[in-house]
Amino acid sequence: MDSRSRSAFLLLIGAQAAHSIEEYVYRLFDVFGPARFVSNLFSSDAATGFIIANFGIVLFGLWCYLARVRTPHPGEQAYAWFWACLELANGVGHFVLSGARGGYFPGVGTAPLLIGSSAYLGTRLMRLGKRT
């Protein structure tokens, strides 16, 4: 991977961190059953469990960057594709849920960051694939 792709990956993890904060502030775990379920796996208090789960997601993303993407690694592109696809689906999913709800849905405000950064990373990865 080149430096722009690596930077795009880190940008995507930053977008996920901002997205997690929005979801917490607007209490996604109160309005979305799967988020409540996951939160309750980590704590009997859904808010605390949500923080723990999302901290884990962002921490895993940072680990992927530091251990697999930042420096050359045989699986670097696989990790990058995983995150690009995951976050694209996450962003699009928030728009779908917002549309189904007919109004704001927690996380839709930062969904464009997820979609844009994951699309940019995916574009960079496709360009790299064409060069090899």
N, C-alpha and C positions, 0 to 999 in steps of 0.2 A: 504494500500500500504506500501511497505517496503522502507527503505532509498535509496536503489539503484534505485528503480522505481521513487521515487521523484527526485533524482538527474538526472535521464534520462529525466524526463519531463523538468527540468530546462535547461538541455543541448539542448533539442529540441527548446526551446524558444530562446536560444542564437544562435542556428543555423539559426532560422528565422530572427533574427536581422542582422546577417551577410549577409544572403540572400537578405534582403531588401536593405542593403547598396550596394551590387553588382548591384541589379536591378536599383537603383537610379543612380549610377555612370555611368552605361552603358545605361541609359535612356530607360528602358523598356516601359515607357509611350509614347515614340515616335514611337515604332515599334509594339505595341500590342494594338489593339483597346479596349479590355475590361479594360486594365490598364489605358488607356487614359480616358475612360468613367468614371471610378471610381475616377480618379484624378480630373477630371473636376467637379465632384459633390462637392468637397471640396474647390476648388479655380479655378478662371479663368486661372491661370497659372498652367499648368499641372505638372511642377516640384514641385511646392509648394504643390499642392493637393496630389501628390504622397507621399511626405514626411508626410503629415498629416495622410493620410490613413494608411501608413505602421507603423507610430508611434502608431496609434490606435490599429493595429493588435498586435504589440509587447506588448503594454501596457495591452491589454486584456489578452494576454498570461501570463504576469507577475501577473495580478490580479488572474487569474485561479490558478496559482501556490501558491500565498500568501494566498488566501481566500478559496481555495478548495482542493489543492493537498498537500501543505506543512504540514498541520496538518490534522488529521483524519476528514473526512467529508463523509456523506452518498453518495454523488455523485462523489467522487474523481476519481473513475475508469472511470466513464462516461466522465468526462472532459478529462482525459488522453487519452482515446480511440478516442474521437473527434479530439484532436490535432494530435495524431499519424496518424490517417487516412487522415486528412486534409493535413498534411505536406508530407506524403508519396505520395499522389496524386499530390501535388505541385511539388515535386522533379521529379517524373516520367514525369509529364507534360512538364517540361522544357527540358528534354531529347527528348521527342517526337517532340516538337516544333523546337528544334535544328536540329534534323534529317530531319524534313520536310523542313527546311530552307536550309539545306545542309552546315551548318556552325554554328558559334557561335550564340547563342541566349541569351540575357541578363538574368542572373540567373542560367545558366547551370553550371557555375564554382562552385557554392556553393550547387547545387542540390544534390551531393553526401552526403553532411553533413545532409541535410534534410532526405534523404533516409536512411542513416545509423542510425541516431539518432531516427528516427521514428520507424525503424525496431527493434532497440534495445528496445525501450520503449514498443512496441507491444509484443515482446518476453517476457519481464518482466511481462507484464500484463497477458499474457496467462499462464505463470507459476503460477502467483498468483491465477488465476482462477482454475487451477487444484488442488491447495492446499485446496480450500474451498469446 
